[in-house]
Amino acid sequence: MNLLEVEQLAVHYPVRSGVVGQAKAHLKAVDGVSFSLAAGETLGLVGESGCGKSTLARAVVRLVRPTAGRVVFAGEELTKLDGAALRARRRGFQMIFQDPYGSIDPRFSVADIVGEPLDIHRLSSGKADRRERIAGLLEAVGLEPAYAERYPHEFSGGQRQRLGIARALAVEPRLLVCDEPVSALDVSVQAQIINLLQDLQAQRGLACLFIAHDLAVVGHISRRVMVMYLGQIVEMAPAQALIATPAHPYTRALLAAVPELAPEAKRPPMVLAGEVPSPTAPPAGCRFHPRCPLAQLPRCASEAPTLRELAPGRWAACHFAQV
């Protein structure tokens, strides 16, 4: 049985004419997304800024309420839970946020930041046990236990992200949802954080939903990769297969934009026309067709492609995709 099952998940936000006016449209941030995640697996999610990646992550961990669809974690449907019941289930999954500065309260000491989840879920038997657990969590993420009495302003961005990871690990989750955890960091620090996450995953048997806009990073850490465009999944495949032979033209464009160290190995350029359409009024038919160099009218403008299996484990939402 999969650890996480997401079925036709949608998050729509009303666009109102005034502060309390009636909704004149709906922004479809996430629109019918389905996927599964096995225990111990890393699933990557990639796409342009504004495609709905972060909203999907927040809906999975119930930081935002889905408009429709189901999220089933360890056999229990989270979309039906609220209050204390949902809080108890949150021990099983935790989120690591993109901004290592904004996601940590600057008024809290390190001991308070890492220890707060222990207090909420009553996981320590006393002050001595709490201190010991905090010290162990700091060591697990490569920080000195003596840092427990310091405050966030005394740390670099990479160190703050390590604090965020330690806080997430405090409740011994089975799933980490990582929302672009390295995009705000220097390149050298990005590698350190990615290696740390891989080590922690191997040691603790964690499943991971890893979100980024860089296919090179996602392909390095993930076993499978999903590509998202305008609120929908347009391709899903094993990481190496997707990078070697992308099936969807949007995926090809993302890969063509990744810098190559060897100029002779650079992929042929693929320039997309126009801008990303508004999620309040997505195009009819295939949402990618106004920018797609392979679009064939009128079919692409009138018929929405379904996510279909092209080969074992290879899925794409394109009428003409093939591998």
Buried (B, 14 or more C-beta within 10 A) or exposed (E): EBBBBBBEBBBBBEBEEEEEEEEEBBBBBBBBBBBBBBBBBBBBBBBBEBBBBBBBBBBBBBBBEBBBBBBBBBEEEBBEBEEEEBEEBBBBBBBBBBBBBEBBEEEBBBBBBBBBBBEEBEBBEEEEEBBBBBBBBBEBBBBEBEBBEBBBEEBEBBBBBBBBBBBBBBBEBBBBBBBBBBBBBEEEBBBBBBEBBBEBBEEBEBBBBBBBBBBBBBBBBBBBBBBBBBBBBBBBBBBEBBBEBBBBBBBBBBBBBBEEEEEEEEEEEBEBEEEBBBBBEBBEBBBBBBBBEBBEEEBBBEEBBEBEEBEEEBBBBBBBBEE
